[in-house]
C-alpha cells in the first residue's frame, strides 16, 4: 500500500487556526467536532464506514429515543458506579439542554408516556441530516472509509480507499465506540492500540443484552419469538439487594431478551460473573395478588385439564403456560399451593450473557483513572469520548445523552488544549 508522508505542520499564528482530527462520526465524535469548529479550529472527521452516524441511524430505526424526561437526580443514578464521573459531562449538557440543542436543528421533540423523549416524527435520519449540514456549514470536513490503524511516529495512520496514509493533527478526539454492533464500525480494534501506549482499559463486555437459558428443544421450538407483554422480574444485584420491575421481554431460541431484560442486564451479567449463573424470578401475573392467584388455581376444575383450567381462570396460555411447564417439575406443577406461588415467582436460571457483538451497547473501555478530564494521561493531546470510556447505562435515552455529553466535554477540552498551545 502507498504510504504518504505526514502533513507539514504550520506554526500557530492569529491567522492560522489549529487542526483537530476526530476519529469516529457517531454522536460523540460529531458533538466534539461541533465544539472544536465553534472554537475556530480546522476540523476533519474520519470514519471507517461509508457514511456518518451508521449506528445512530440503526438505533433509531424503531423510534429515535434521544433522552429521558425524568427528574435529573434520578437520571444521574442510571449510570451506576460511574454516575459521579458522567455527571460532570451532564451537568454541563443536561437532558433539557439536549432537547434545546435538537430544537436548534429544527427538529421538534415530545415526551412519551414512559418519559422517553423522541423527535416528533420518531426518525433519526432528519436529525442527522440537519446536524451534518450545520457541521459542514461550520467548515467541518468529512472523510469516509478512513480506518484508523494507529500511529506512524506522531502522525495518525489511516487506511483509506487510496491506500495507507498518515495524517498530522494538533489535537485528536477518538470516538470509536465500544464492541457492540461491529458491522457498523464499533469493532474495538482501538483497544490494543491504546494499551500498547500504556492506557488502562477495562475489558469490554455486553450491556443491554440478552441471556442464555437452558431451554429444552420442546420449549424453544414452540415458543421462541413469543413476547411476554405483561410480566415482572425480581432479581438480586451483585451486593444481594433485591429488586423488582414490571415490563416486557421475549423468549428467544437460546434464552431471553427485550426491554425488561436489558433494564436488569448489568446486574444479571455481574451476578453471572460473580457466581457462574444468576437466578431471576418471573411474576407471570403482576396485576394479580398471590391470594387471588391461589383462589383461581384452587377453584374446582371438574373434568378439565389443569392447563385448560389455568387458561380459563387466569388466562395463562402460550409462552406463559409453557414457562410453567419448562421451569417446574411435574410434582410442583400439580401441587396447587406451589403452583400458585410459582405463577407469581417462577425461578429461571440464566447461564451467560449473549456475545457483546449482539448487545445494544458495551461496558468497559478506557478507565476514568487513565483520564485527565477526557484527555489520556499517557498521550497528551489525545482525547476520548462516547462508549470508548468505561461507563454504561440502560436504554431509554441515557446512552445517547451521555455520548452527547462526553463528546461535548472532549471537544471543549480539546479546544482549550489548542488555545493553550498558542
Rosetta blueprint (number, residue, H / E / L):
1 X L
2 X L
3 X L
4 X L
5 X L
6 X L
7 X L
8 X L
9 X L
10 X L
11 X L
12 X L
13 X E
14 X L
15 X L
16 X E
17 X L
18 X L
19 X E
20 X E
21 X E
22 X E
23 X E
24 X L
25 X L
26 X L
27 X H
28 X H
29 X H
30 X H
31 X H
32 X H
33 X H
34 X H
35 X H
36 X H
37 X H
38 X H
39 X L
40 X L
41 X L
42 X E
43 X E
44 X E
45 X E
46 X E
47 X E
48 X L
49 X L
50 X L
51 X L
52 X L
53 X L
54 X H
55 X H
56 X H
57 X H
58 X H
59 X H
60 X L
61 X L
62 X L
63 X L
64 X L
65 X E
66 X E
67 X E
68 X E
69 X L
70 X L
71 X L
72 X H
73 X H
74 X H
75 X H
76 X H
77 X H
78 X L
79 X L
80 X H
81 X H
82 X H
83 X H
84 X H
85 X H
86 X H
87 X H
88 X H
89 X H
90 X H
91 X H
92 X L
93 X L
94 X L
95 X H
96 X H
97 X H
98 X H
99 X H
100 X H
101 X H
102 X H
103 X H
104 X H
105 X L
106 X L
107 X L
108 X L
109 X E
110 X E
111 X E
112 X L
113 X L
114 X L
115 X L
116 X E
117 X E
118 X E
119 X E
120 X L
121 X L
122 X L
123 X L
124 X L
125 X H
126 X H
127 X H
128 X H
129 X H
130 X H
131 X H
132 X H
133 X H
134 X H
135 X H
136 X H
137 X H
138 X L
139 X L
140 X L
141 X E
142 X E
143 X E
144 X E
145 X L
146 X L
147 X E
148 X E
149 X E
150 X E
151 X E
152 X E
153 X L
154 X L
155 X E
156 X E
157 X E
158 X E
159 X E
160 X E
161 X L
162 X L
163 X E
164 X E
165 X E
166 X E
167 X E
168 X L
169 X L
170 X L
171 X E
172 X E
173 X E
174 X E
175 X L
176 X L
177 X L
178 X L
179 X L
180 X L
181 X L
182 X H
183 X H
184 X H
185 X L
186 X L
187 X L
188 X L
189 X L
190 X H
191 X H
192 X H
193 X H
194 X H
195 X H
196 X L
197 X L
198 X L
199 X L
200 X L
201 X E
202 X E
203 X E
204 X E
205 X E
206 X E
207 X E
208 X L
209 X L
210 X L
211 X E
212 X E
213 X L
214 X L
215 X L
216 X L
217 X H
218 X H
219 X H
220 X H
221 X H
222 X H
223 X H
224 X L
225 X L
226 X L
227 X E
228 X E
229 X E
230 X E
231 X E
232 X E
233 X E
234 X E
235 X E
236 X E
237 X L
238 X L
239 X L
240 X L
241 X L
242 X E
243 X E
244 X E
245 X E
246 X E
247 X E
248 X E
249 X E
250 X E
251 X E
252 X L
253 X L
254 X L
255 X E
256 X E
257 X E
258 X L
259 X H
260 X H
261 X H
262 X H
263 X H
264 X H
265 X H
266 X H
267 X H
268 X H
269 X H
270 X H
271 X H
272 X H
273 X H
274 X H
275 X H
276 X L
277 X L
278 X E
279 X E
280 X E
281 X E
282 X E
283 X E
284 X L
285 X L
286 X L
287 X L
288 X L
289 X L
290 X H
291 X H
292 X H
293 X H
294 X H
295 X H
296 X H
297 X H
298 X H
299 X L
300 X L
301 X L
302 X L
303 X L
304 X L
305 X L
306 X H
307 X H
308 X H
309 X H
310 X H
311 X H
312 X H
313 X H
314 X H
315 X L
316 X L
317 X L
318 X H
319 X H
320 X H
321 X H
322 X H
323 X H
324 X H
325 X H
326 X H
327 X H
328 X L
329 X L
330 X H
331 X H
332 X H
333 X H
334 X L
335 X L
336 X H
337 X H
338 X H
339 X H
340 X H
341 X H
342 X H
343 X H
344 X H
345 X L
346 X E
347 X E
348 X E
349 X E
350 X E
351 X L
352 X E
353 X E
354 X L
355 X L
356 X H
357 X H
358 X H
359 X L
360 X L
361 X E
362 X E
363 X E
364 X E
365 X E
366 X E
367 X L
368 X H
369 X H
370 X H
371 X E
372 X E
373 X L
374 X L
375 X E
376 X E
377 X L
378 X L
379 X L
380 X L
381 X L
382 X E
383 X E
384 X E
385 X L
386 X H
387 X H
388 X H
389 X E
390 X L
391 X L
392 X L
393 X L
394 X L
395 X L
396 X L
397 X L
398 X H
399 X H
400 X H
401 X H
402 X H
403 X H
404 X H
405 X H
406 X H
407 X H
408 X H
409 X H
410 X H
411 X H
412 X H
413 X H
414 X H
415 X H
416 X H
417 X H
418 X H
419 X H
420 X H
421 X H
422 X L
